[in-house]
């Protein structure tokens, strides 16, 4: 068994030219935060759960102090107007090895094609050594046409060459594999602090703002602003503490090495 797909919704409506938006854990979790916020604000409904033994070998402790296995889900949002319907990929984890990442991406594309999907937008982060005051957003894709479409009337920068290395994981693979199926795909990458404990809500807010404008989502992005301020204050307090501990540890290690070499 590579991937177990469980249909959760009793009935999924025929979606109008759906656009898939993906946001799984990654640098600063900017994509995950953005997609989680969108699914909640748009009241998107869960369509499928996806499970695999290639997930990390761990469980999460939830708010009820019980454990739950890692999970990835697909949600849908049906609009009663002319807007494109949406599919969202959200979850706790993403595949960690190369083969599983390819298999997962192909499985996701199979589901997307059956839904008669038209475009894919993947969300991710670019890790910096410091916290950006105003995160920049870059975009790339598998065709010039889709990059031009989403870059127009935004502040996104499409000059990524030399700025970032390879786009790792689902955010990158979906761009390349969808090209083989003649599906247009684009990626929005927001700057964020590259610390593993930092939650890049500021970067997520920039992503949500762009999606709100380009897809006419009609949501209140300001709800993320207060969360961004609170999260940044808390995370900077934590990371500063960790930084101090790290510095002390390094100093101790240098001192120990010096003492040992002197004795020897």
N, C-alpha and C positions, 0 to 999 in steps of 0.2 A: 504494500500500500504506500503510494507516494503521498497523495493528498486526499483527505476525507472531506468532502463537501456536503454540508447539511443545509437543506433548505429550511429556513426558519419561518418566513412569511407564508401564510396560507395561500395567498394569491398575490402575485406581482403583476401590476398593470403593464400594458404595452407601453414601453417608454419611448418618448419622442427624441430620436437622435441623441441618445444620452452621451454625456461627457463624463469620463472617469477621472476622479481626483484622488490621488493617493498620498497618504501621509503616515508613514510608519516610523518607529523610533530611529533616531540617527543623531547627528551632531546638533547639540542644543535642543533636540526634539522639536525643532521649529515646525516641521511638517506634521508631526503627530498632534501638537497643540492646535495648529490651524484646522486640521480636519476634525478633531474632536469638537472644537468650538463650532464649526460649520454644521456638523450633524446635529448638535444640540439646538442651535439657533433656528435651523430650518426644520427641526422636528423630523429628520429623516428616519425612515423605518428600516429595521434590519431585514435583509433578504437572505443572506447566507452566512454560515460559520465555516471557517476553513481550519483544518487541523492536520498536523503532520508529526511523525516521530523525529523529524529533523529539527524541531524546535529546540531551543536551549533546555537542558535537563534540569528544570527547576519549576517551582510553583510560586504563586504570589499569595501573600496574606492580605485579605480584603478588609473592608471596614467592619465587617461582622466578626473579625478575628478568625475567619475560616480560610482554608486554602482553595485556590482555583488554578487550573492549568492555564498556561499562556494561550491566547486566542487571537485570531485575525478574523475580521468580519467585513462583509460588504453591505452597505446601506444604500437605499435609493430615495430620491426625492422627486415626486411627480408634481409638476406645475400645471395649473388649469389655465394656462395662457400660452403664448407663442414661444416662451423661453425653452431652451433645451432642458430636458430632464437630466438629472445628475445621478451618478453612482459614486460612492465614497468607499475607499479602502482604508480601514482603521484597525488598529490592533496594539497588543502589548509588546510584540517582538517582530522580528523578521528573520527569515532563514539566515543561518550564520556561515554555511559553507557554499562553495561555488556551484556545485551540482544542484543542491537544493534550491538555490536562488534562481537558477535557470528553470528548473522544473516548476517552481512556484509561479514565475513570471509567465511561462507558457500556459499554465493552468488558468491563470487570471485572464490572459488574452482569449482563451477559449470561451470563458464565461462572457467576456465583453463582446465577442463577435456574435454569440448567440443572442445577446441583448440588442444587436444591431447598432453597436456603439460607433461613434464617428471620430472622437478625439480623446486624447489622454493628456492629463496635466499631472506631473509628478512634483512633489514639494520636498525640499531638502535644505540643508544648511551648509555654509562655508565657515569653517572654524578660524577665528582670529585669536591673537595672543592677548588682546585686551577687549573689554566690553565696548561695542560700538554705540555711540550716542544716537546716531540715526542710521540704522542698518541699511546698506545698499542691497538691492535685489538684482540678481543677474538671471538671464534666461538663455536657454539653448534648446535645441530640438533636432528632429530628424528631417526637417525640411525648412527651407528659407521662408516658405509661405506662412507656415504656422508661427514661426518666430516673429515675422513682420506683423501678423494679425494681432498677437498678444502684446507686443512691445509698443504698438501704436498708442499714443495718448497716455503713456505711463512713463515713469522715471527709470524703468528697467534698463539695464546695460546688457547688450548682447555680445560684448567683447570678452569672452571668457578665456581665450587662448593665452596661456601664461599666467592666468590668475588662479585657476584651480587645476588639480590633477585629474585622475579618472574619477568619474561619478560612480561610487561603489553601491552595490545592492540593488534593490528593486527600482529605486528612483532612476538609476542609470540603465539597467537591463531592459526595462519597459520601453525606453526610447529606441534602443537598437533593435530589439526583437519585433516591435510593432512595425518598424519600417519594412521588414520582410513580408508583413501581412498587408502592406499598403494602408496602414493606419497612421494618421498624423499624430505626433506626440511632442509635447514641449515640457520643459522642466523650469521651475522657478526656484532659485537658490538664494536664500537670505543670509546675510552676514550675521554671525553670532559669536559669542565668546566660546572658545574651544575647550573649556574645562569640562570634564566628564560629569560634574554635578550641576552644571549651570543649566537653567531652564530658559531658553531663548524666546520669551514671550514677545519681546520687542520685534524680533525678526518675524515671528508668527503673525503679529499684527500687520506688518507690511505685506505679507503674503495674502492675508485675508482682505486687506484693503484693495489690493489689485484684483483679486477674484470677485470681490463685491462689485467693483466698477465694470469689469469686462464681461461678467456673466449676469449683471443686473439682478443681484441676489436680494437687494433691499433689506439688508440686515444692519443692525447698529454695532459698528466696529468699536465704538467707544467703550463698550463693556470690557474689552480686552485691555484697555489702557490702565485701569485701576489694578487689574491683576498683574500687569507688567510691572508697575511701580512696586507693589507689595512683594512680588516674587524676586525682583532684582535686589531689593534691600536685604531680603532674607538670604538669598544665595551669595551676595557679596560678603555678608557677615560670615557665612560658613566657609566660603572659599578663602577669605582673608585669614581665618583661623587655621585652615589647612595649610595655607601658604607659610604661616609662621612656624607651624609644626615641621613642615618640610625643610625650611631653612635651618631650624635647630638640629634636625636629624642629619642634614648634610654637613653642618659644622662639626657635629659630634663625630661623624664618620671620618671627616678629614683629620680631626684631632687624633682619633684613634689610630688612623693610618700613619700619621706623623710620629706618634709615640712609639708604635711598633717598629717603624723603620729606624727610629733613633736607637731603640734598645738593641735591634738586630745588628 
